[in-house]
């Protein structure tokens, strides 16, 4: 197949288009930081020019020594030293500027990607494992930031080195320039082979890195379960298997790159020998001086090094665009409706209504069919039914985390304003999900997440309403006692009460409890519910429970059987 045919095939496969789209995405960040990047480039150019000019100073100094022109020695020495020192100083300054740019760009991109993840449609983001998201947020962001700050300066500096040294060699000896450029075609061929394999390699390695990080994340989050079942050896061997897969992929590529590097190094040695031989011949023929010979050797080394650096940027570019593509896959996910809206009136009495809602998760069967539910101010509403039937999905619908296939979900404020459930209407809710939702920090830190300005007295009141103060007051540091990751150091019942206290501190009119009292005894549960409705500032509460006694004290009770929700009389 001809070169044009291969290029058409590549374009048809979408590879070049994909890389171009990723490049355009990165260009938005390059434009944003163009001023400091331009300074970095200018410093690199000046430093490179000074380095090239130092070779002329070296030539003049050697010629002065070998030609016994003593009057020029000190001037030539100072000139060469000035160029070398200036180049070193500018290189150090450029390195410092590069570090400043890099951390600014990395933090900026990371903040934007993190913000986007937080506001992305919940169901779309659920298709990613947490370890994969962490890998993208840290590893891929770092790669892209490095590309934004260093790729263009490296390319420009390398180009200046290449053409500058080539012009100087051509000026003194065109044949020497020709010999030095002999390796260019082979370098291009090797880089083409490298490009064909590098993109697939990068994707494969990044996927494997995400798998490893996800596995470790899952392991540490479920360490108690692993220990409880005594399956440490099984998880250890799973980690070894992942390591084996990663090692195999890494060494496959390493073998290929080592062979390619060896070939290019041998070619470089042959070219160096050719340049050296030609220089010796010209020196023997008295066509050049010792100074010119030394300058040739230095410049041909710079020329080959610059060309190799430019060729080496090809795999770097592929790695950068691969990481950019992985970030784009997250950025291009749909943002949930209302994610950046702020609604007023959600802090007073609010009612929520589901009308004829049918819902299914992506490409799945219906979880709910023609469901209707209403919650009015002052009501305690129970949701009951067998486990796994979709009660948590009802809560997600109310919160606007997912949206119905048909039907409507609305929030009505005290002044009569009606809004479709979305991220913007979550201000009407406080939410306590299933499981342990305590973060690492202190008890006060956990509660202040929802109300940063809360005083210690307000925190104590929220803990008392949630029946949590009775154990918190016994802790040595009270509300400033440390909470481990996922509430390590607290029982499940204690963690649930802390989560309820956090919801109380939010002071939203509607409280959603998704089996948030399952680890409490019935007496404590009912005391807590009484406190919530009487003292907690809660106007309405929707409670998922499996306890008949708890459901009996509620104003209304809904039962979910299969996909159908029905309202039943409370006892």
N, C-alpha and C positions, 0 to 999 in steps of 0.2 A: 504494500500500500504506500502511495506517495505521501510526502510530508503534508501536503495540503489536504489529502484524504484523511490522514490521522487527525489533523487539526479540526476538520469538520466533524469527525466522529467524536472528538473530545467535547466540542461545543454541543453536539447533539446529546451527549450523555449528561450535559448540565454541569460538568466539573468546573469549566472556566467561568461560566455564569455564576455558579455558586461562590467561587473564590472572589469574583469581582463584586458581588453583593456584600460579601464579608468585608472586603477592602473599603467599600463606600461607607459601611457602618463605622469602621474605625476612623475614617477620614473626618467624621463629625467631631471626634475627640482631638484629632490633630489640629483641626481648625480652631477648636476651643482654646488650645494651649499653644497656638502658633507663635506667639511672641517669644516665649521662653525657649521653645524648640528652635526658633530661628537664631537666638543668641547662642545656643548650644552648637548649631551648625556653623555659625560664623567663627566661633572659637576653634572648632575642629579644623576649618579651612585654614585659618591663620597659622595654627600650630603645625599643620601638615606642610604648608608653604615654608615655614621656618625650618622644618626638618629637611626638606628638599634643598633649601638654600645652604644648609650646613654641609651638604655634600660638596657644593662648590667651594666653600671655605676650606674643607678638608683637602680638595684638589690643590687649591692655591698654596696651602700650608706645606703640603708635601713637595710641590714643585719648588717652593721657596727653599726648602731644606736641601733637596737633591740638586737644585741648580745653584746653590750657594748665594741666593739673593737674600742676604741677611736683613736688609732694610725692610723687607716685607713680612718677616716672620712674626713679629709681635702683633702687627695689625691683623694678619690672617688668623693668628691664634685667637685673638680677642673676638674677631668676627665669628669664627666657627663656634667658640664657646658661648657667645651671646645667642646665636641661633639655637644651639642645643638646649641651653638653660631656658630660653624663652619658650621653646617647644614643650619642654617638660612642665614649666609653670602653667602654660595654657592647657596642657593635657590634664593637670591636676584640677584646675578651675572648671574645665569642662566636665570632669568626673563628678565634682561636687554639684554642679548645676544639674547634671543628669540624675543624681540621686534625689535632689529636691523635686525635680519634675516628676520622677518616677513615683515617689510616694504620694504626691498630690494627685497624679492621674489615677494611681491604683486606688486610693481612698475615694476619689470621685466616682470612678466606675463601680467600685464595690458598693458604695452607698446607693447609687442609682439602681443597680441590679437587685440589691436587698430590698429597697423600697418597692421595686416592681414585683418581686416575689410576694411581698406582703399583701399587695393589692391585686394580684392575679386571681382570676376566677378559680375558686377553691377546687372544683372538680377537675379542672385542667391540670392544676399543680399536683394533685394527688397521684397522677400517673408517674411522677418522679419519686425515686427513693430519696430519703433525707441525705444519705451519704453522697449521692450523685449531685444533689443541690449544693452541698458543702464543697465538693470538688470544683464545681463550676464557680461558686462564689469566691473561692480562694485560689486554687490552682489556675483556672482559666483566666480569671481576672488579672492575676499576676503576669501571665504570659502576654495578654493583650496590652496591659499597661507598659510592659517592657518594650513591646513592639511599637506602641505609640511614641514612646520617648526616645528610643534608640535606633529603630530600624532606619528611618529617613536620615538622621545624622550619620549613621554608619555608612549608608549607601553614598551619600554626598561626599563624605570624607574619603572613602575608598576610591571613588571616581576621581577626586582631585589628586590623590596619591598616584593612581594609575596613569592618568593623562599627563600629570606634571612630570613624573619620572620618564614617561615615554617621550615627551617633547625634549627634555634635556638630553636623553640618549640620542634621539634623532639629530639633534643639533651637533653633537660631537661625532657620532658614528652611526649612520642608518643601518649598516649591516648588523651591528650589535643589537639594535632594537628588533630587527627581524628575527634573530636567533632567540631573543628573550620571549618573543610572542609565539614561538613554535608550539608551545604547550597549550595555547588558548583553545584550539579546536578540540583537543582531547578533553580538556577541562569542561567544555560545553557538553560534550557527549556524556561524560560521567555525570554531570549535573542533571541531564535529561533523564538518565536512568534513575538517578536519585529521586527526582521529582515524581516519577511514576509510582514509586513505592512509598515515598515519604508520607503522602497524605493518608493512605490506607493505614500505614503504621501508626501515625499520630492518632487517628480515630480509634484504632484498636487499643492502643496504650491508655488513652484517656477513659475509654469505657471500662477497661480492666481496673484502672485506678479508682474509678467511681465504685466499682463492685467491691473492691477491698475496703474503701472507706465506709460504704454502706454496711458491709459485714461487721466491721469493728463497731460502728455506731449501734447496730442491732444487738451485738454481743454485750456491750457495756450497759445498754438500757435494760437488758433482760438478764443481767448477771445473777440476780436472785433465783430466777427460774432455772437457769443453767446449773447453778450449784444445787438447787433443790432436787432436780432430777438426776444429779450426778453425771451429767453428760459433758463434762469439761473436755474429756478426751475426744469426743466426737467433734466438738467445735474447734479444738486445736487442729485436728486433722483436716477439717474444712478450710481452716486458715492456711495450712500447708498446701492444700490443693490449689487455692487461689494464688499463693506465692509461686507455685510451680508453673501455673499458666502465665503469670506475669513474667517470671524469669525466662520462660521459653520464648515469649514474644520479644522481650528485651534483647536476649542473646541472638535471636534470629536477625534482628535488625543490626545489632552490633557487629555480627560476622560480615554482613553485607557492607556496612560502612567502613570496617577495618580494611577489607579488600579494596574498596574504592579509594580509600585514603592512601593505601600502600602503592597502588598504581599511580596515583597522582604525585606521590612523593618521589617515586622512581623517575617519573617524567621530569619532575623538578630538578632532581640530581643530574640527569642527563643534560638538561638545559643549562644548569649552572656550570657543568663541565664544559659545555660548548662555549658559553660566554667567557669562561676563564681561559679556555684554549685560544679563542679568537683574540682576547685581550693580550695574552702572552705573545701571540704571533705579531700583533700590531706593535707591542712594546719592543719585541726583538727587531722588527723592521724599522724602529725609530719613528713610527708614524704617530705614536702617542707618548705622553710622559708618564712617569710613575703616578703622578697625581691623577691624571685622567683614568689610568688603569684602576686605581683605588675607587674613584668616583663611579666608574662603570660597575664594579662589583657591588657597591652599595646600592646604586640605582636599580640594577637588574633584580636585586633581592627585594627592593621596595615594590618594583613593578609586578613581580610574580606574586608577592604577598598581597598586594592590593587586588590583583585579579582573583586570587583564591578567596579573598575576603568577600568580594562581590558575588562570586559563584556560591560561596558558603551562605550568603544571605537567602538563597533560594529555599533550602530546607527550613531556615528560620522563618521565612515568610509563610511557608506552608503550615508550620506549627502554629504561628500566630493566627492565621486565618481559620485554622481548624478550631482553635479555642474561641475565636470570635463567633464562628458558626454555632458552637455550643451555647454561648451566651445569648445569641440571637434567638435560639430555639425557645429560651425562657422569656426573653423580652417580647417576642411576638405572640406569646399566649394572650388570649383576650383578658382585658382588665374587667373585674367584676363591676356591674352597674352601681353607680353611686359611690365608687371608691374614693373620689376626691370631692364629694359634695358635703355640705354642712347644712342640716335642717334645724330649724328652731321649733320650739313648742313640744319637744319630746321629753321634757323633764316634768310635765304635769300628768294628769290622768290620761291614759291612752288605752284604746281598745284595739284588738287585732282580730282579723276575720279571714278565714279561708272559705272560699266558695268554689265548690265543684272542682277540686284540684286533682289532677292526675299527674303522676311523676314516675320517671324511671331514670336511673343513672345511664351514662353513655353506653349505647349499644346493648342495653340490658332490658329484661322484662319489667313490666310495671311493678313498682313497689307500693304505690298508692293509687287508688282509682276512685274518682268522684268523691273526694273527701271534703267535708265541710266541718269547720270548727270555729268557735267564737270565744273570746276571752274579754270580759268587761271589767272595768275598774271595781276593785273590792272583792273579786272572786278568787277562790282557791280552786284550781281545776286539776283533776287527776287524769293522767294518761296511763292506761293499763293495757295488758295483753301479753301474749307469749313473747319470749325473747327472740330477737332477730326478725320481728315482723315489720319494723319500719318506724318505731316510735322516735328514735333519734333522728331519722330523716325528717319527721314532722318539725322537730326543733330547728334543724338546718334550714328548712323552708321558711320558718318564721324569722330566722336571722338573715335571710337573704343569701345564705352561703350557696344554695342551689335554687334553681328556678323551675317552676312547674311546666310540664308540657302543655297543659291546658288548665283553665280556671284562673282564679285570682287570689292574691294574698295582699291585704291592705292593713295599714296602721292608721288609725284615726286619732288625732290629738284632741285635747280638751276644747280647742277653739273651732273644731269641726273640720280642720284640714285633713284630707285623706291622701296617703302616700302609698305607692306600691312598695312592697318589701324589697329592700336592697341593702347594700352596705351603708347607705346614708341613714337608714331607719334604725340601725342597731343602737343608736343612742337611747332608744326606748327600753332597751333590755339590759339586764344583768344576767350572766350565764355561768352556770357551773356544770361543766361536762362530766362524762364518766371518767373514771380512773383518777390517777394522781396527777394533779396539774400544778404542783408546787415547784417553783424555780429555785435555783441555788442563790443564796444571799442570806437575808435575815427575814424574820416574820414581818417586820415593818416594811422591808423592801417589797415583799410579795404583795402586801396590801396596798402600798402606795403606787403600785403599777397603774391602778385604775383611778387614783386620786392623788397626784403628786403633792398637792398642797395640804393633805390631811394632817391634822395635829396628832400628837400621841394620845390625847384624850379621845379623839374621834376613832382612832384605831382600837383603843381599849373598849369603847362602846360597841363597835362592830364585832369584836371578839366575844363580848358578853352576849350579844344578841344571837350569835352563832353557837353559843354554848362552848366556846373554845377557850375563854378566859380561865375557866376552871383548871385547865392543865398548863396554859401558858404562864400563869402567875407563879407556878412552881418551878419554872425554868430559871437557872441562875441569872440569865441576862434578860428575862422577860421578853418583850416584843423585839429586842435586839439579839435574840438567840439565833444562831446560824441554822439555816435549813439547807440540807444537802441537795444535790441534784435529784429531781423527782421526789422531794420530800424525805430523803434518806434520814433516818433517825426518828421519824414519826410513824405512828401506826396509820393504817388506812383510814380509820375513823377520825383520827386527829387531822390528817391531811384534808379530809372532806370538810371538816368544820372550818379549817383555815381558808379553804377555797370559798365556802359560803360567806365567811366574814369579808373576804375580798369583794364578793358580789354585793354585800350589804353596803360597803363603803362607797360603791359606785353611785348609790342612791338613784337608780333607774326605776321607773314606775312598774315595769313588768319583770319578774324574776323567773328564769327558766332553770329548773333543777332536773338534770338528766341522771336519774338514779344517784343523785348526789348525797343521799342519806342512807344508802344501802348498807354501809358498814356500821351504822348507829343502832343502838337498841331502840325499841319502839317508844319508850318513855322519853329518851333524849330527842328522838326525831320529832315527836309531837310538841315537846317544849320549844324546840327550835322553830317549828312552823308557826306556833303561836306568837313567839317573839318577832318573827319576820313580819307577820301581818299586823301586829299591834305596835311594834316599836321600830321596825327596820325601815320604815319609809317605803315599804313595798305596797303598791296599790293592788297589784294582781300577781298571781303566782301560778305557773304551769309546772306540775310535778309529775315526772315519770316514776312510777312505783309499782312494785309487785305485792305490796302488803295490803290486804283487804282492810285492815284497821285504819291505815293511813288514808286510803281512798274513801273510807266511810265518813271521815271528818271534812272532806272537801265539799264545796258548794255544788260542783258538777263533776261527772265522771264520764270520760270517753274510753271506749274499749276498741282496740285495733285487733281484728282477726283477719289474717291474710292481708289483703289489700284494702279491706273495707273498714271504715271507722264509724262506730255507732255511739250515740249518747245513751247512757243508762242512768236510771235513778240511783242516787246514793242512799245508803241505808240510814 
